[in-house]
Amino acid sequence: MKHTLFLFDLDDTLLDFKASENLSFVRTMHALGVAGATEALFGYYQPINVALWRAFEQGTVTQHFLKVERFRQTFLAAGLVLDPELASRLYLESLSDTVVLIDGAVELCATLAAIGEVGILTNGVDAIQNRRIASSGLQPHISFVATSEAAGHAKPDLRFFDYAAKMAGPFSKEQAIMIGDRLDADILGANRYGVDSCWYNPQQNSNTSAAAVPTFEVASLREIVAALQGLPVAS
């Protein structure tokens, strides 16, 4: 196999973040005394959250700001008088208790850890992401976790990839591959950094980006090992 360093995105690649996000949001609203209409409230929250994460990845807001601001904007849009700082704290605490694995994630990481080194590269909060990994059963197969909070930069910023490379063992771009679900963060970042990439694309969406071009793509995590074995080894 050509690769010996396997760099994974976490959310919606190894862990089903959408399921965890929904569960944690509902728990948070119930804790704040919002018993009903959580689905409608979540409908406000989702696009606000996505927009703020995109702004963070572009370097226009801080991660600390977005953690609270997403709830402030949600409550404002819904006409609710609630504490956004308390909501943020409750939500982040809940995330580590609502871990949902993508099918085949543990088996894949175990297989690749026996071949080389597995690292996680995630645009997330350091303590929360590490707790979620510990709760998931993935931790025994993971060599290191690089988070945007610890790095001070987010994917696709090259400084994030530099930070992660320093956490790995002997690092070679030729032997590294980034595996993730997002073209604009995982694949684009890998392209810019000069490493191979695998686009995890379970919805089999079309790639309309000229800038983000994966080495290969898969619809299931169970396809990855065979795809990696099929790549030519540089002589």
Buried (B, 14 or more C-beta within 10 A) or exposed (E): EBBBBBBBBBBBBBBBBEBBBBBBBBBBBEBBEBEEEBEEBBEBBBEBBEBBBBBBBEEEBEBEBBBBBBBBBBBEBBEBEBBBEBBBBBBBBBBBEBBBBBEBBBEBBBBBBEBBBBBBBBBBBBEBBBBBBBBBBBBEBBBBBBBBBBBEBBBBBEEBBEBBBEBBEEBEBEBBBBBBBBBBBBBBBBBBBEBBBBBBBBEEEEEEEEEBBBBBBBEEBEBBBEEBEEBEEEE
